Amino acid sequence: MQERDCSTACDVRLRVERRGKSPVLETVTGVPVGAARTYRLTVSPGFAQGVARGDVVKVEDDGRFEVIRRSGLLCIRIFGAPGVIQELRASLPPALSQLGGRIDGGLRDRMLICDVPVDAGFRAVEKLMSEWVEARSGTEWYYGNVYDPIDGETPLKWWE
């Protein structure tokens, strides 16, 4: 359940679907906007699919959510070994900023969450990720809000 009395920033619990397993809830920070149970996310989630920082979402008690308005940001998740993630945390920001992006957060030493404006272009994002991430053994990256959360393959096409 969401915190109902928050006036500035509050915890927003988003449902994370997992193939063959029960869903879990991921807590991110959001700011209430407009209608009840509607929030603008101030960070991109690490696991909930289909949303990014700045998106406005309407959230149900069970964590299911609907995106009401897109921020125009691509959510990028990078997974890897602790040493590699620390290196990327230190070295990647200048390259991200050239695309208008930034590191948005992460999970300990194993994950970075970045966002880049979709206007930077998919080709530029994928080139950057290939140069910086795929060149480091044991590191992988994924879009967090580009593909359908259920099948993981169908483009959401919110950028068109």
N, C-alpha and C positions, 0 to 999 in steps of 0.2 A: 504494500500500500504506500502511496506517496504521502509526504508530509503535507498536511492541508493548510497549515498556518504560516507557511514560509512567505515572506514578502519580498525578499531580495533574491537570495540563492538558496536552493534546497536540494536534497537528494531526490533523484528520479530513478526509479527502478525499471529497467527495460528487460523484456523477456529475450533470452538467448535460446534459440532452437538448436537442438543437437540431434543429429541423425541417429536413430535407434536408442536414444536416451531421453530421460525426462528433461524438460526445459529447466533452466536456472535463471536467476535474475542478476543483472549487472547494475550496479549503482554508479550513476554519473551525476554531475552537477547541472542543474538547469535553473532558469529564471522564469517564474510564472508570467504568462502573457494572456491577456484576454479571457477566454472561457475557462471554466473550471477544468483542472487536470490537463492544462495545456502549457507547455514549457518550451523555451528556447534553450537548446543545449549549449553549455559554455565549454564543453570538451567533447571530443569524439570518443565514442566507446571503443573498448578494445575487442569486444566479442559480439555485441549485439549488431546484427547486420542491417544494412540499408539506410544508415543515418550518419551524419557528420556534425561537427561543431557548427553551431549557428542554425541548424535545422529547427523548425518548430514542430513539435510532436504533441499529439493527444494520447494520453496513456490511460489504460484501463487498470483496474485493481490487480489483475493477474500479470501485469507487465506488458501485455500486448499493446502495440502502439501503431499509430497511423501518422505518417508525415503529412503535415498540413502545408508547410512551406519549406522549400529547399534554400539552403544558404549559398549554393553554388560552389561548395568545397568538395573535393575528393578526399575521402578518408583512406589513408594508406597505412597498413600494418606491416611491421617488419619484425620477424622472429629470428633469433639466433643465439649463439653462445654468449655468456656474460661479457667476455673480453671484447667480442666483436660489437655487441650492442653499445658498450661504453665508448668504443672508438667511434662508432657512427654518431652517437649522441654528441660527441665533441667535434667531429669533422663534417657532418652532413649539413648543419644549419646554413652555412654560406651558399651551398649549392641549392638548397630548398628556397632560400630567400630570392635567388635569381628567378625563380618561377612564381614568386609571390607566396611561397609556402612557409611552413614552420613545423617544428616538433611540438606536438600538442600534449604529449604525455607518454606514458609507458607503464609497464608492469615489471617492477624490479629490474633485474639485469637481463631479462629474456625477451623484451618486446619494446618497440618504439611505436608510437602512434603519431602520424604526421598528417597534415592537411595541406592541400594545394588547390588554388582556384581552378575550376574546370576549364576556364578560359586559357590557361597555360597550355592546354592540349594534351591529349592522351599520349601522343607520340613523344612529346618532351618529357612527360612523367616517366614513361616506360624506358626511355633512354637513360634518364638519371638513375632509375632503380637498377637497370642493368649494369651501369658503370660502378655504382657505389655498393649495391647490395649483393647482386649475383656474383660479383668478383670475390666475395668473401665466403669461403667454404662453410657450409652448414647454415647459411643464412637464406631466408626466403621472405618474399613480400607478397602482399595481397591487397586488392582494393577492398574496402569495407562497405562501400555503398554504391557499387557499380552493377553488381549482379543480383538476381533474385535470391532472397535469403533461403528459399525452400530448395530450389534445384541447383543453385550456385553457378549456373551457366547462362541463363537468359539475362541479357542486359536490361536494366531498369529504364534506360533512356530518358531519365529526368532532365538531362542536359540539352535535349533537342528542342 
